[in-house]
Protein backbone atom coordinates (compact mmCIF):
# COMPACT_ATOMS: atom_id res chain seq x y z
CA UNK A 1 0.00 0.00 0.00
CA UNK A 2 1.33 3.42 -0.93
CA UNK A 3 1.34 5.84 2.01
CA UNK A 4 0.93 9.55 1.38
CA UNK A 5 0.74 12.66 3.53
CA UNK A 6 -1.74 15.36 2.60
CA UNK A 7 -1.87 18.85 4.06
CA UNK A 8 -5.44 20.04 3.65
CA UNK A 9 -5.35 23.83 3.85
CA UNK A 10 -8.79 25.36 4.25
CA UNK A 11 -10.99 28.02 5.78
CA UNK A 12 -13.73 26.50 7.94
CA UNK A 13 -16.40 28.76 6.42
CA UNK A 14 -15.45 28.07 2.79
CA UNK A 15 -18.06 25.85 1.11
CA UNK A 16 -15.62 24.90 -1.67
CA UNK A 17 -13.15 23.67 0.97
CA UNK A 18 -15.83 21.35 2.41
CA UNK A 19 -16.70 20.13 -1.09
CA UNK A 20 -13.01 19.57 -1.84
CA UNK A 21 -12.52 17.57 1.35
CA UNK A 22 -15.51 15.36 0.54
CA UNK A 23 -14.17 14.84 -3.00
CA UNK A 24 -10.73 13.94 -1.61
CA UNK A 25 -12.24 11.43 0.82
CA UNK A 26 -14.36 9.92 -1.96
CA UNK A 27 -11.28 9.54 -4.15
CA UNK A 28 -9.27 7.93 -1.36
CA UNK A 29 -12.15 5.57 -0.53
CA UNK A 30 -12.22 4.46 -4.16
CA UNK A 31 -8.70 3.04 -3.74
CA UNK A 32 -9.10 0.53 -0.87
CA UNK A 33 -5.83 -1.20 -0.07
CA UNK A 34 -3.93 0.90 -2.61
CA UNK A 35 -3.44 4.24 -0.84
CA UNK A 36 -3.24 5.09 2.82
CA UNK A 37 -3.47 8.82 3.44
CA UNK A 38 -2.55 10.78 6.53
CA UNK A 39 -4.50 14.04 6.26
CA UNK A 40 -3.31 16.99 8.32
CA UNK A 41 -5.64 19.95 8.48
CA UNK A 42 -4.06 23.37 8.20
CA UNK A 43 -6.23 26.40 8.95
CA UNK A 44 -6.22 29.32 6.56
CA UNK A 45 -8.28 32.49 6.83
CA UNK A 46 -9.51 33.48 3.38
CA UNK A 47 -10.43 36.99 4.45
CA UNK A 48 -8.49 38.17 7.51
CA UNK A 49 -9.77 41.73 6.92
CA UNK A 50 -13.42 40.70 7.42
CA UNK A 51 -15.01 42.95 10.05
CA UNK A 52 -15.92 41.25 13.34
CA UNK A 53 -19.63 41.69 12.60
CA UNK A 54 -19.28 40.17 9.14
CA UNK A 55 -20.45 41.59 5.83
CA UNK A 56 -23.39 41.10 3.51
CA UNK A 57 -22.43 38.11 1.34
CA UNK A 58 -23.54 39.71 -1.93
CA UNK A 59 -21.61 42.87 -1.16
CA UNK A 60 -18.55 40.85 -0.19
CA UNK A 61 -18.59 38.73 -3.35
CA UNK A 62 -19.07 41.79 -5.54
CA UNK A 63 -16.13 43.56 -3.89
CA UNK A 64 -13.84 40.52 -3.90
CA UNK A 65 -14.63 39.00 -7.31
CA UNK A 66 -16.62 41.64 -9.16
CA UNK A 67 -19.43 39.13 -9.59
CA UNK A 68 -22.99 40.12 -10.41
CA UNK A 69 -26.02 38.94 -8.43
CA UNK A 70 -26.82 36.56 -11.30
CA UNK A 71 -23.32 35.05 -11.20
CA UNK A 72 -23.56 34.70 -7.44
CA UNK A 73 -26.88 32.87 -7.78
CA UNK A 74 -25.29 30.46 -10.27
CA UNK A 75 -22.34 29.85 -7.93
CA UNK A 76 -24.72 29.12 -5.03
CA UNK A 77 -26.65 26.69 -7.24
CA UNK A 78 -23.40 24.93 -8.15
CA UNK A 79 -22.40 24.71 -4.47
CA UNK A 80 -25.83 23.21 -3.62
CA UNK A 81 -25.52 20.71 -6.46
CA UNK A 82 -21.96 19.67 -5.52
CA UNK A 83 -22.69 19.69 -1.79
VENNOR-V573880 format. One record per pair of residues at least 12 apart in sequence whose C-alpha atoms are under 8 Angstrom apart, sorted by the first residue. I is the first residue (numbers start at 1). J is the second residue. D is the distance in whole Angstrom. If there is no record, write none. Layout:
i;j;d
I;J;D
I;J;D
This chain:
i;j;d
1;33;6
1;34;5
1;35;6
1;36;7
2;34;6
2;35;5
2;36;6
3;35;6
3;36;5
3;37;6
3;38;8
4;35;7
4;36;6
4;37;5
4;38;6
5;37;6
5;38;5
5;39;6
5;40;8
6;37;7
6;38;6
6;39;5
6;40;6
7;39;6
7;40;5
7;41;6
7;42;7
8;21;8
8;39;7
8;40;6
8;41;5
8;42;6
9;41;6
9;42;5
9;43;6
9;44;6
10;41;8
10;42;6
10;43;5
10;44;5
10;45;8
11;43;6
11;44;5
11;45;5
11;46;6
12;43;8
15;79;7
16;79;7
19;82;7
19;83;6
58;72;7
